[in-house]
Amino acid sequence: MTSHSLKPDVWVDQYADYLFNYAVSRVSDAEIAKDIVQETFLAGLKSAKNFKGDASERTWLIAILKRKVIDHYRKINSKKGKAEVRMTYSSSVDSEGDWLEEQVADPFSTLENDVIENEELGLAIQECIVKLPKKQARVFQMKTIQGVSTEDICNELEINPSNLWVMIHRSRSALMECLNKNWFNV
């Protein structure tokens, strides 16, 4: 199979809805999802010469879409510019740190340098965030990923700081449980 077996003229009709549903479930924003699907189609056109035919056209486009979702989260995670999520955790009351790195770091492992492994972890994190109750997910993303101040979140969502921190704690606990089930023990 060669790149000539691709049929970009039917991509929108055949794959747009599926790709959009996949993207919106990962980014929770219809407009961003539409942009990511468009970027996926453009990237597919640009890299058509790389299509080897080892997978179906749809599978190939989904692989591109997954990378675009990861790129989206890298852009909004300005502190590190990676698909990793930085967060404060409470192993002790005043303790702060890079929770994910401390949870998965292994000095004898080479996996942390494996791009595919990092991409899959980023997707696993996003899939776990999507499973949170809407308000918890929003609070978690605003505070942890976007770095919005406690005061601004409380004002925007009309909640008090205690409520915010309870929601952050619950979302972190749920994320850890989800990652333990779907990532660390796979």
C-alpha atoms as an extended CHARMM CRD file, in Angstrom:
* protein
*
       186  EXT
         1         1  MET       CA              0.0000000000        0.0000000000        0.0000000000  PROA      1               0.0000000000
         2         2  THR       CA              1.3900000000        3.4380000000       -0.8860000000  PROA      2               0.0000000000
         3         3  SER       CA              0.4910000000        6.9940000000       -0.0370000000  PROA      3               0.0000000000
         4         4  HSD       CA             -1.6280000000        6.9630000000       -3.2050000000  PROA      4               0.0000000000
         5         5  SER       CA             -4.1110000000        4.6950000000       -1.4070000000  PROA      5               0.0000000000
         6         6  LEU       CA             -5.0460000000        7.5850000000        0.9070000000  PROA      6               0.0000000000
         7         7  LYS       CA             -8.3010000000        9.3120000000        0.0250000000  PROA      7               0.0000000000
         8         8  PRO       CA             -8.1410000000       12.7750000000        1.6160000000  PROA      8               0.0000000000
         9         9  ASP       CA            -11.1520000000       13.9340000000       -0.3940000000  PROA      9               0.0000000000
        10        10  VAL       CA            -13.4100000000       11.7010000000        1.7500000000  PROA      10              0.0000000000
        11        11  TRP       CA            -11.7460000000       12.2580000000        5.1440000000  PROA      11              0.0000000000
        12        12  VAL       CA            -14.2270000000       14.8900000000        6.2950000000  PROA      12              0.0000000000
        13        13  ASP       CA            -17.2540000000       12.7890000000        5.3470000000  PROA      13              0.0000000000
        14        14  GLN       CA            -15.8850000000        9.5080000000        6.6870000000  PROA      14              0.0000000000
        15        15  TYR       CA            -13.8280000000       10.4790000000        9.7250000000  PROA      15              0.0000000000
        16        16  ALA       CA            -14.6450000000       14.0200000000       10.9280000000  PROA      16              0.0000000000
        17        17  ASP       CA            -17.4310000000       13.0180000000       13.3420000000  PROA      17              0.0000000000
        18        18  TYR       CA            -15.4190000000       10.2030000000       14.8960000000  PROA      18              0.0000000000
        19        19  LEU       CA            -12.2990000000       12.3540000000       15.2370000000  PROA      19              0.0000000000
        20        20  PHE       CA            -14.3310000000       15.2430000000       16.6690000000  PROA      20              0.0000000000
        21        21  ASN       CA            -15.9930000000       13.0010000000       19.2810000000  PROA      21              0.0000000000
        22        22  TYR       CA            -12.6010000000       11.5920000000       20.2530000000  PROA      22              0.0000000000
        23        23  ALA       CA            -11.0470000000       15.0760000000       20.4990000000  PROA      23              0.0000000000
        24        24  VAL       CA            -13.9270000000       16.6670000000       22.4390000000  PROA      24              0.0000000000
        25        25  SER       CA            -13.8150000000       13.8220000000       24.9700000000  PROA      25              0.0000000000
        26        26  ARG       CA            -10.1460000000       14.6560000000       25.5540000000  PROA      26              0.0000000000
        27        27  VAL       CA            -10.2380000000       18.4680000000       25.6270000000  PROA      27              0.0000000000
        28        28  SER       CA            -13.8340000000       19.1010000000       26.8250000000  PROA      28              0.0000000000
        29        29  ASP       CA            -14.2340000000       22.0900000000       24.4910000000  PROA      29              0.0000000000
        30        30  ALA       CA            -16.0380000000       21.8080000000       21.1390000000  PROA      30              0.0000000000
        31        31  GLU       CA            -14.2210000000       24.7280000000       19.4940000000  PROA      31              0.0000000000
        32        32  ILE       CA            -10.7880000000       23.4610000000       20.4850000000  PROA      32              0.0000000000
        33        33  ALA       CA            -11.7870000000       19.9620000000       19.3530000000  PROA      33              0.0000000000
        34        34  LYS       CA            -12.8070000000       21.3240000000       15.9300000000  PROA      34              0.0000000000
        35        35  ASP       CA             -9.4530000000       23.0920000000       15.6120000000  PROA      35              0.0000000000
        36        36  ILE       CA             -7.5820000000       19.9320000000       16.5730000000  PROA      36              0.0000000000
        37        37  VAL       CA             -9.4710000000       17.8860000000       13.9720000000  PROA      37              0.0000000000
        38        38  GLN       CA             -8.6420000000       20.4860000000       11.3080000000  PROA      38              0.0000000000
        39        39  GLU       CA             -4.9840000000       20.4000000000       12.3700000000  PROA      39              0.0000000000
        40        40  THR       CA             -5.1280000000       16.5980000000       12.1310000000  PROA      40              0.0000000000
        41        41  PHE       CA             -6.3960000000       16.7060000000        8.5590000000  PROA      41              0.0000000000
        42        42  LEU       CA             -3.7340000000       19.2560000000        7.6020000000  PROA      42              0.0000000000
        43        43  ALA       CA             -0.9980000000       17.1880000000        9.2100000000  PROA      43              0.0000000000
        44        44  GLY       CA             -2.3360000000       14.1190000000        7.4010000000  PROA      44              0.0000000000
        45        45  LEU       CA             -2.1130000000       15.9040000000        4.0720000000  PROA      45              0.0000000000
        46        46  LYS       CA              1.3940000000       17.1430000000        4.8220000000  PROA      46              0.0000000000
        47        47  SER       CA              2.6290000000       13.7190000000        5.8880000000  PROA      47              0.0000000000
        48        48  ALA       CA              0.7490000000       11.6020000000        3.3380000000  PROA      48              0.0000000000
        49        49  LYS       CA              4.0670000000       10.5140000000        1.8650000000  PROA      49              0.0000000000
        50        50  ASN       CA              4.8500000000        8.8510000000        5.2280000000  PROA      50              0.0000000000
        51        51  PHE       CA              1.7120000000        6.6880000000        5.1580000000  PROA      51              0.0000000000
        52        52  LYS       CA              2.9760000000        3.1180000000        4.7970000000  PROA      52              0.0000000000
        53        53  GLY       CA             -0.3820000000        1.3820000000        4.7880000000  PROA      53              0.0000000000
        54        54  ASP       CA              0.4390000000       -0.6780000000        7.8810000000  PROA      54              0.0000000000
        55        55  ALA       CA             -2.7640000000        0.6250000000        9.4620000000  PROA      55              0.0000000000
        56        56  SER       CA             -6.0870000000        1.7850000000        8.1160000000  PROA      56              0.0000000000
        57        57  GLU       CA             -6.5310000000        5.3970000000        7.1220000000  PROA      57              0.0000000000
        58        58  ARG       CA             -8.7540000000        5.9900000000       10.1670000000  PROA      58              0.0000000000
        59        59  THR       CA             -6.2220000000        4.4690000000       12.5740000000  PROA      59              0.0000000000
        60        60  TRP       CA             -3.4660000000        6.5740000000       11.0180000000  PROA      60              0.0000000000
        61        61  LEU       CA             -5.5590000000        9.7500000000       11.3980000000  PROA      61              0.0000000000
        62        62  ILE       CA             -6.3730000000        8.8680000000       15.0210000000  PROA      62              0.0000000000
        63        63  ALA       CA             -2.6450000000        8.5090000000       15.7510000000  PROA      63              0.0000000000
        64        64  ILE       CA             -2.1100000000       12.0050000000       14.3330000000  PROA      64              0.0000000000
        65        65  LEU       CA             -5.0870000000       13.3090000000       16.3400000000  PROA      65              0.0000000000
        66        66  LYS       CA             -3.6590000000       11.8720000000       19.5710000000  PROA      66              0.0000000000
        67        67  ARG       CA             -0.4140000000       13.7630000000       18.9840000000  PROA      67              0.0000000000
        68        68  LYS       CA             -2.3960000000       16.9620000000       18.3110000000  PROA      68              0.0000000000
        69        69  VAL       CA             -4.2810000000       16.5380000000       21.6280000000  PROA      69              0.0000000000
        70        70  ILE       CA             -0.9730000000       16.1040000000       23.4310000000  PROA      70              0.0000000000
        71        71  ASP       CA              0.3980000000       19.1910000000       21.6530000000  PROA      71              0.0000000000
        72        72  HSD       CA             -2.6540000000       21.1280000000       22.8410000000  PROA      72              0.0000000000
        73        73  TYR       CA             -1.9410000000       20.2320000000       26.4780000000  PROA      73              0.0000000000
        74        74  ARG       CA              1.7380000000       21.0020000000       26.0540000000  PROA      74              0.0000000000
        75        75  LYS       CA              0.8150000000       24.5000000000       24.8910000000  PROA      75              0.0000000000
        76        76  ILE       CA             -1.4520000000       25.2090000000       27.8540000000  PROA      76              0.0000000000
        77        77  ASN       CA              0.9880000000       23.7480000000       30.3600000000  PROA      77              0.0000000000
        78        78  SER       CA              3.3160000000       26.7250000000       30.0910000000  PROA      78              0.0000000000
        79        79  LYS       CA              5.4020000000       25.9970000000       33.1890000000  PROA      79              0.0000000000
        80        80  LYS       CA              7.1000000000       22.9760000000       31.6670000000  PROA      80              0.0000000000
        81        81  GLY       CA              5.9280000000       22.8980000000       28.0510000000  PROA      81              0.0000000000
        82        82  LYS       CA              5.2880000000       19.1660000000       28.3160000000  PROA      82              0.0000000000
        83        83  ALA       CA              2.2520000000       16.9070000000       28.4610000000  PROA      83              0.0000000000
        84        84  GLU       CA              2.9050000000       16.3610000000       32.1500000000  PROA      84              0.0000000000
        85        85  VAL       CA              0.6820000000       17.8900000000       34.7740000000  PROA      85              0.0000000000
        86        86  ARG       CA              2.2790000000       19.6920000000       37.7020000000  PROA      86              0.0000000000
        87        87  MET       CA              0.3830000000       19.7140000000       40.9100000000  PROA      87              0.0000000000
        88        88  THR       CA              0.6720000000       20.2210000000       44.6130000000  PROA      88              0.0000000000
        89        89  TYR       CA              0.0400000000       17.1150000000       46.6290000000  PROA      89              0.0000000000
        90        90  SER       CA             -0.3850000000       16.5090000000       50.2970000000  PROA      90              0.0000000000
        91        91  SER       CA              1.8140000000       13.6800000000       51.4960000000  PROA      91              0.0000000000
        92        92  SER       CA              2.4560000000       16.1380000000       54.3070000000  PROA      92              0.0000000000
        93        93  VAL       CA              0.5700000000       19.3640000000       54.8900000000  PROA      93              0.0000000000
        94        94  ASP       CA              3.1170000000       21.8530000000       53.5320000000  PROA      94              0.0000000000
        95        95  SER       CA              4.6960000000       19.5850000000       50.9560000000  PROA      95              0.0000000000
        96        96  GLU       CA              4.8440000000       20.6930000000       47.3310000000  PROA      96              0.0000000000
        97        97  GLY       CA              6.3820000000       18.8870000000       44.4170000000  PROA      97              0.0000000000
        98        98  ASP       CA              6.1140000000       17.4000000000       40.9930000000  PROA      98              0.0000000000
        99        99  TRP       CA              3.6410000000       14.7190000000       41.9440000000  PROA      99              0.0000000000
       100       100  LEU       CA              3.6920000000       12.7150000000       38.7020000000  PROA      100             0.0000000000
       101       101  GLU       CA              7.4530000000       12.6140000000       38.4650000000  PROA      101             0.0000000000
       102       102  GLU       CA              7.7620000000       11.5120000000       42.0790000000  PROA      102             0.0000000000
       103       103  GLN       CA              5.0820000000        8.8590000000       41.6290000000  PROA      103             0.0000000000
       104       104  VAL       CA              6.6230000000        7.2740000000       38.5330000000  PROA      104             0.0000000000
       105       105  ALA       CA             10.3090000000        8.1650000000       38.6940000000  PROA      105             0.0000000000
       106       106  ASP       CA             12.6430000000        5.1860000000       38.6530000000  PROA      106             0.0000000000
       107       107  PRO       CA             16.3650000000        6.0020000000       38.4420000000  PROA      107             0.0000000000
       108       108  PHE       CA             17.0440000000        2.6750000000       36.6920000000  PROA      108             0.0000000000
       109       109  SER       CA             14.2950000000        3.0720000000       34.0950000000  PROA      109             0.0000000000
       110       110  THR       CA             14.6640000000        4.5060000000       30.6120000000  PROA      110             0.0000000000
       111       111  LEU       CA             10.9040000000        4.8370000000       30.1260000000  PROA      111             0.0000000000
       112       112  GLU       CA             10.7650000000        8.4950000000       31.1670000000  PROA      112             0.0000000000
       113       113  ASN       CA             12.6700000000        9.2920000000       27.9680000000  PROA      113             0.0000000000
       114       114  ASP       CA             10.3520000000        7.2320000000       25.8080000000  PROA      114             0.0000000000
       115       115  VAL       CA              8.2240000000        9.6740000000       23.8090000000  PROA      115             0.0000000000
       116       116  ILE       CA              5.4420000000        7.1570000000       23.2030000000  PROA      116             0.0000000000
       117       117  GLU       CA              5.2920000000        6.3060000000       26.9050000000  PROA      117             0.0000000000
       118       118  ASN       CA              5.0380000000       10.0050000000       27.8110000000  PROA      118             0.0000000000
       119       119  GLU       CA              2.3370000000       10.5700000000       25.1960000000  PROA      119             0.0000000000
       120       120  GLU       CA              0.3420000000        7.6020000000       26.4820000000  PROA      120             0.0000000000
       121       121  LEU       CA              0.6650000000        8.8540000000       30.0650000000  PROA      121             0.0000000000
       122       122  GLY       CA             -0.5240000000       12.3000000000       28.9650000000  PROA      122             0.0000000000
       123       123  LEU       CA             -3.5460000000       10.7340000000       27.2870000000  PROA      123             0.0000000000
       124       124  ALA       CA             -4.2240000000        8.5480000000       30.3420000000  PROA      124             0.0000000000
       125       125  ILE       CA             -4.1920000000       11.6510000000       32.5410000000  PROA      125             0.0000000000
       126       126  GLN       CA             -6.5960000000       13.4500000000       30.2300000000  PROA      126             0.0000000000
       127       127  GLU       CA             -8.8950000000       10.4220000000       30.0640000000  PROA      127             0.0000000000
       128       128  CYS       CA             -8.9520000000       10.3510000000       33.8660000000  PROA      128             0.0000000000
       129       129  ILE       CA             -9.7030000000       14.0920000000       34.0510000000  PROA      129             0.0000000000
       130       130  VAL       CA            -12.6560000000       13.6060000000       31.6840000000  PROA      130             0.0000000000
       131       131  LYS       CA            -14.0860000000       11.0120000000       34.1160000000  PROA      131             0.0000000000
       132       132  LEU       CA            -14.1910000000       13.5120000000       36.9850000000  PROA      132             0.0000000000
       133       133  PRO       CA            -17.4430000000       15.3240000000       37.8010000000  PROA      133             0.0000000000
       134       134  LYS       CA            -17.5930000000       18.4340000000       35.5780000000  PROA      134             0.0000000000
       135       135  LYS       CA            -17.0510000000       20.9870000000       38.3260000000  PROA      135             0.0000000000
       136       136  GLN       CA            -14.1700000000       19.0200000000       39.8710000000  PROA      136             0.0000000000
       137       137  ALA       CA            -12.5260000000       18.6470000000       36.4670000000  PROA      137             0.0000000000
       138       138  ARG       CA            -12.9040000000       22.3620000000       35.8010000000  PROA      138             0.0000000000
       139       139  VAL       CA            -11.4620000000       23.3420000000       39.1810000000  PROA      139             0.0000000000
       140       140  PHE       CA             -8.5910000000       20.8830000000       38.7680000000  PROA      140             0.0000000000
       141       141  GLN       CA             -7.7330000000       22.1430000000       35.2750000000  PROA      141             0.0000000000
       142       142  MET       CA             -7.9640000000       25.7950000000       36.2910000000  PROA      142             0.0000000000
       143       143  LYS       CA             -5.8050000000       25.4130000000       39.4110000000  PROA      143             0.0000000000
       144       144  THR       CA             -3.3530000000       22.7110000000       38.4110000000  PROA      144             0.0000000000
       145       145  ILE       CA             -2.9570000000       22.9370000000       34.6570000000  PROA      145             0.0000000000
       146       146  GLN       CA             -3.7280000000       26.5780000000       33.9250000000  PROA      146             0.0000000000
       147       147  GLY       CA             -2.3440000000       27.9680000000       37.1840000000  PROA      147             0.0000000000
       148       148  VAL       CA             -5.3230000000       30.2390000000       37.8980000000  PROA      148             0.0000000000
       149       149  SER       CA             -5.1810000000       31.8090000000       41.3650000000  PROA      149             0.0000000000
       150       150  THR       CA             -7.3620000000       30.5000000000       44.1790000000  PROA      150             0.0000000000
       151       151  GLU       CA             -9.0880000000       33.8880000000       44.4620000000  PROA      151             0.0000000000
       152       152  ASP       CA             -9.9130000000       34.0350000000       40.7300000000  PROA      152             0.0000000000
       153       153  ILE       CA            -11.2900000000       30.4820000000       40.7090000000  PROA      153             0.0000000000
       154       154  CYS       CA            -13.4220000000       31.1450000000       43.7810000000  PROA      154             0.0000000000
       155       155  ASN       CA            -14.7890000000       34.3580000000       42.2760000000  PROA      155             0.0000000000
       156       156  GLU       CA            -15.5100000000       32.7980000000       38.8820000000  PROA      156             0.0000000000
       157       157  LEU       CA            -17.1720000000       29.6700000000       40.2300000000  PROA      157             0.0000000000
       158       158  GLU       CA            -18.7370000000       31.3810000000       43.2620000000  PROA      158             0.0000000000
       159       159  ILE       CA            -17.2150000000       28.9750000000       45.7830000000  PROA      159             0.0000000000
       160       160  ASN       CA            -15.1860000000       29.5610000000       48.9380000000  PROA      160             0.0000000000
       161       161  PRO       CA            -11.5100000000       28.5680000000       49.3050000000  PROA      161             0.0000000000
       162       162  SER       CA            -12.3400000000       25.6380000000       51.5840000000  PROA      162             0.0000000000
       163       163  ASN       CA            -14.7110000000       24.2310000000       49.0030000000  PROA      163             0.0000000000
       164       164  LEU       CA            -12.0490000000       24.7230000000       46.3130000000  PROA      164             0.0000000000
       165       165  TRP       CA             -9.4270000000       22.7750000000       48.2610000000  PROA      165             0.0000000000
       166       166  VAL       CA            -11.8640000000       19.9610000000       49.0310000000  PROA      166             0.0000000000
       167       167  MET       CA            -12.6110000000       19.7050000000       45.3010000000  PROA      167             0.0000000000
       168       168  ILE       CA             -8.8840000000       19.7560000000       44.4510000000  PROA      168             0.0000000000
       169       169  HSD       CA             -8.2000000000       17.0230000000       47.0210000000  PROA      169             0.0000000000
       170       170  ARG       CA            -11.0620000000       14.8660000000       45.7330000000  PROA      170             0.0000000000
       171       171  SER       CA            -10.0100000000       15.3240000000       42.1090000000  PROA      171             0.0000000000
       172       172  ARG       CA             -6.3990000000       14.3780000000       42.9080000000  PROA      172             0.0000000000
       173       173  SER       CA             -7.5190000000       11.3030000000       44.8080000000  PROA      173             0.0000000000
       174       174  ALA       CA             -9.8060000000       10.2620000000       41.9600000000  PROA      174             0.0000000000
       175       175  LEU       CA             -7.0420000000       10.8850000000       39.3840000000  PROA      175             0.0000000000
       176       176  MET       CA             -4.5700000000        8.7940000000       41.3400000000  PROA      176             0.0000000000
       177       177  GLU       CA             -7.0990000000        5.9700000000       41.6450000000  PROA      177             0.0000000000
       178       178  CYS       CA             -7.8980000000        6.1920000000       37.9270000000  PROA      178             0.0000000000
       179       179  LEU       CA             -4.2100000000        6.2220000000       36.9570000000  PROA      179             0.0000000000
       180       180  ASN       CA             -3.5070000000        3.2980000000       39.2630000000  PROA      180             0.0000000000
       181       181  LYS       CA             -6.2540000000        1.2860000000       37.5600000000  PROA      181             0.0000000000
       182       182  ASN       CA             -5.6740000000        2.3830000000       33.9770000000  PROA      182             0.0000000000
       183       183  TRP       CA             -1.9920000000        3.2360000000       33.7320000000  PROA      183             0.0000000000
       184       184  PHE       CA              0.3470000000        2.0290000000       36.4530000000  PROA      184             0.0000000000
       185       185  ASN       CA             -1.1470000000       -1.4810000000       36.6610000000  PROA      185             0.0000000000
       186       186  VAL       CA             -1.5800000000       -2.0660000000       32.9340000000  PROA      186             0.0000000000
